[in-house]
Amino acid sequence: MAKKDTKKEQPVDEALENEATEPEVEVEEEKEPSPLEKAEAMLKDANDKFLRTLAEYDNYRKRSQKEKEAAYGDSKASVLADFLPVMDNFERALANKDASLEDYQKGIDMIYNQFSDVFRKLGVEVFGEVGDEFDPNIHNAVMHVDDENEKDNTIVDVFSKGYKLGDRILRPAMVKVAN
């Protein structure tokens, strides 16, 4: 005997109604942002980048200023440290009251040589010698003399030597010039 299907066949319309009564799950579709929202997001990103760049520049400026101040202090301390042995020798000379005139002269010569060595080490050049040609860029003529034995614009006397560091004139030489 053939089994009979006990399930009742529902009409198609009822089957559709049953399916419709099942709760539907709504799937939210991602909306594409509007052009205004895109522009606002881009503006926000640009402002954020700008503020970060501004803060980085401010930090760089402060750091550079501190490094500059530290470099100035370090170089100043380095130069002064080079002159401390010279100062020590002056103090020794002053403390030695019983020395003869020759000993003082020898000590002064040694201190002068020590000063010259420090200047050379620091790159300081001395200029302004008798017989040099007068150059108004590096010499300061404080006197003129008419001397037929000397060529025009020749230094005939040096009152104080000039000093330069590289291309920078630290002090012009004070000289007497022949006309």
C-alpha positions in Angstrom: 0.0 0.0 0.0 1.2 3.3 -0.8 1.6 5.8 1.9 -0.4 8.9 1.6 1.2 12.2 2.3 -0.3 13.4 5.5 0.8 16.9 5.1 -1.7 19.1 3.6 -0.6 21.0 0.7 -1.1 24.6 1.3 -2.1 26.9 -1.4 0.6 29.1 -2.7 -1.0 32.3 -1.4 -1.0 30.9 2.2 2.6 29.8 2.0 3.5 33.3 0.9 1.6 34.8 3.8 3.3 32.5 6.3 6.7 33.6 5.0 5.7 37.2 5.3 4.8 36.8 8.9 8.3 35.8 9.8 10.2 38.7 11.2 12.3 40.4 8.6 15.9 41.4 9.5 16.6 44.8 8.0 20.1 45.0 6.6 21.3 48.6 6.8 23.0 49.5 3.7 26.0 51.8 4.1 25.1 55.2 2.8 27.7 56.9 0.8 28.6 60.2 2.6 27.3 63.3 1.0 29.8 65.7 -0.7 29.4 68.1 2.3 30.3 65.3 4.7 33.3 64.4 2.6 34.4 68.1 2.5 34.0 68.4 6.3 36.1 65.3 6.9 38.8 66.6 4.6 38.8 69.9 6.3 39.0 68.3 9.7 42.0 66.2 8.5 43.7 69.3 7.1 43.2 71.3 10.3 44.6 68.4 12.3 47.7 68.2 10.1 48.1 72.0 10.2 47.9 72.1 14.0 50.4 69.2 14.3 52.8 70.9 11.9 52.5 74.1 13.8 53.2 72.4 17.1 56.2 70.6 15.6 57.6 73.9 14.2 57.1 75.5 17.6 59.0 72.7 19.3 61.7 72.8 16.7 62.1 76.6 17.2 62.4 76.2 21.0 64.8 73.4 20.7 67.0 75.3 18.2 67.1 78.3 20.5 68.2 76.2 23.4 70.9 74.5 21.3 72.1 77.9 20.1 72.3 79.3 23.7 74.1 76.1 24.8 76.6 76.3 21.8 77.3 80.0 22.7 78.0 79.1 26.3 80.1 76.0 25.4 82.2 78.0 23.0 82.7 80.8 25.4 83.7 78.3 28.2 86.1 76.6 25.8 87.9 79.9 24.9 88.1 81.0 28.5 89.5 77.5 29.5 92.3 78.1 27.0 93.3 81.3 28.8 93.3 79.9 32.3 96.9 78.7 32.2 97.9 82.2 31.1 96.1 83.7 34.1 97.8 81.2 36.4 101.2 82.4 35.1 100.3 86.0 35.7 99.3 85.1 39.3 102.6 83.3 39.8 104.5 86.3 38.5 102.6 88.6 40.9 103.2 86.3 43.9 107.0 86.2 43.2 108.0 89.6 44.8 111.6 88.7 45.2 112.4 88.0 41.5 115.0 90.0 39.7 114.1 92.3 36.7 115.6 89.7 34.3 113.3 87.0 35.8 110.3 89.2 35.4 111.3 90.0 31.8 111.7 86.3 31.1 108.3 85.5 32.7 106.5 88.3 30.7 108.1 86.9 27.5 106.8 83.4 28.4 103.3 84.7 29.1 103.3 86.6 25.8 104.3 83.5 23.9 101.6 81.6 25.8 99.0 84.2 24.7 100.3 84.0 21.1 100.0 80.2 21.2 96.4 80.4 22.4 95.5 82.9 19.7 97.1 80.6 17.1 95.2 77.6 18.4 91.9 79.6 18.2 92.7 80.7 14.6 93.3 84.4 15.4 95.7 86.1 13.0 97.8 89.2 13.8 98.3 91.9 11.2 99.7 95.4 10.9 103.5 95.4 10.6 105.8 98.2 9.7 106.4 98.2 5.9 103.0 96.8 5.0 100.8 98.6 2.6 98.0 100.6 4.2 94.5 99.0 3.7 91.7 101.1 5.1 89.6 97.9 5.4 91.8 96.5 8.1 94.0 99.4 9.3 93.0 102.5 11.2 95.3 105.4 10.3 95.7 107.6 13.4 98.6 109.7 12.1 100.1 110.7 8.7 103.7 111.7 8.1 105.4 113.1 5.1 108.5 110.9 4.6 110.4 111.0 1.3 112.2 107.8 2.3 109.0 105.8 2.4 106.6 104.9 -0.4 103.1 106.4 -0.3 100.5 104.4 1.8 103.1 102.5 3.7 102.8 101.8 7.4 105.8 103.4 9.2 104.7 102.8 12.8 102.2 100.5 14.5 100.5 101.7 17.7 98.4 98.6 18.2 98.3 95.4 16.1 95.2 94.3 14.4 93.5 90.9 14.9 91.2 88.9 12.7 89.5 85.6 12.9 89.0 84.2 9.4 87.5 87.1 7.4 86.1 88.8 10.5 88.2 91.8 11.8 88.3 91.6 15.6 90.2 94.9 15.8 91.8 97.0 13.1 95.5 97.9 13.4 96.2 101.4 14.6 99.0 102.8 12.5 101.0 105.8 11.2 101.0 106.0 7.5 103.5 107.8 5.1 102.0 110.1 2.5 
